[in-house]
Amino acid sequence: MKGTGKIGDYTWAAINTHGKVIDRYDDDAKRRANLLNLRLNRDIGERTVIGAMVIHKHQGDRDLGLLSLNGRVGLGRDWIATGQVVGNSTGDNPHFAYYASTDWRNESGFSGFLSLKEIRDGFRPNETGLEDEAFRRSSGVLTYRNEYSEDSQLNALVLR
């Protein structure tokens, strides 16, 4: 069963599947499982959206739950901030991962990007296809781009 739709400012999706999948905790044997995924987003204005996703996997005697909260927020004309927090539980303690970034662009040719992401030790999303090793990374870029007229010898200049 699957379905998607949009009602006003809300976009939703639901998928429920049942079949054989690889069990990462039983020598990759194929075992019967049920996977339910629910997603809901809400648009707020033209540049902002908040959302949530719930995944539940039942396989034999094991249940996996995953909850994701995310958002993209327009901060003025030139800035956008994006973030996501994900938590999962396999019946013991919950574990977390997160991602946050900001993107800045203006009309003078300057732009910048800064991000931070972390998967905490114990976070076990490999059943849902995500990376499963703990890490923390950050990155950033500042760029200047100037485009010149068609008759110029130089078409564009990009500095990073």
WOQUI-V338535 format. One record per backbone hydrogen bond with DSSP energy under -1.0 kcal/mol. NH is the residue of the N-H (numbers start at 1). CO is the residue of the C=O. E is the energy in kcal/mol with one decimal. If there is no record, write none. Layout:
# WOQUI-V338535
nh: {NH	NH}
co: {CO	CO}
e: {E	E}
This chain:
# WOQUI-V338535
nh: {3	5	7	10	11	12	13	14	15	16	17	19	21	23	26	28	29	31	33	34	35	36	37	38	39	40	41	42	43	44	49	50	51	52	53	54	55	56	57	58	59	62	64	65	66	67	68	69	70	71	72	73	75	80	81	82	83	84	85	86	87	88	89	95	97	98	99	100	101	102	103	104	105	106	109	111	112	113	114	115	116	117	118	119	120	123	128	130	135	137	139	141	143	144	145	146	148	152	157	159}
co: {14	12	10	7	41	5	39	3	37	1	35	33	31	29	23	23	26	21	19	58	17	56	15	54	13	52	11	50	9	48	72	42	70	40	68	38	66	36	64	34	62	59	57	89	55	87	53	85	51	83	49	81	79	103	73	101	71	99	69	97	67	95	65	88	86	118	84	116	82	114	80	112	78	110	106	143	104	141	102	139	100	137	98	135	96	120	125	125	119	117	115	113	111	159	109	157	155	149	146	144}
e: {-2.3	-2.0	-2.6	-2.2	-2.2	-2.6	-2.1	-2.7	-2.5	-2.7	-2.8	-2.2	-2.7	-2.8	-1.7	-1.2	-2.0	-2.8	-2.8	-2.7	-2.5	-2.8	-2.9	-2.7	-2.7	-2.6	-2.9	-3.1	-2.8	-3.3	-2.6	-2.1	-2.7	-2.5	-2.4	-2.6	-2.6	-2.6	-2.7	-2.7	-3.0	-2.2	-2.6	-2.6	-2.4	-2.8	-2.7	-2.6	-2.4	-2.3	-2.7	-3.1	-2.2	-2.0	-2.6	-2.8	-2.4	-2.6	-2.6	-2.9	-2.6	-2.4	-2.5	-2.2	-2.3	-2.6	-2.4	-2.6	-2.9	-2.3	-2.8	-2.9	-2.1	-2.3	-1.4	-2.4	-2.9	-2.4	-2.0	-2.9	-2.7	-2.7	-2.4	-2.5	-2.0	-2.1	-2.7	-1.4	-1.6	-3.0	-2.0	-2.4	-3.3	-2.4	-2.1	-2.4	-2.6	-1.5	-2.4	-2.7}
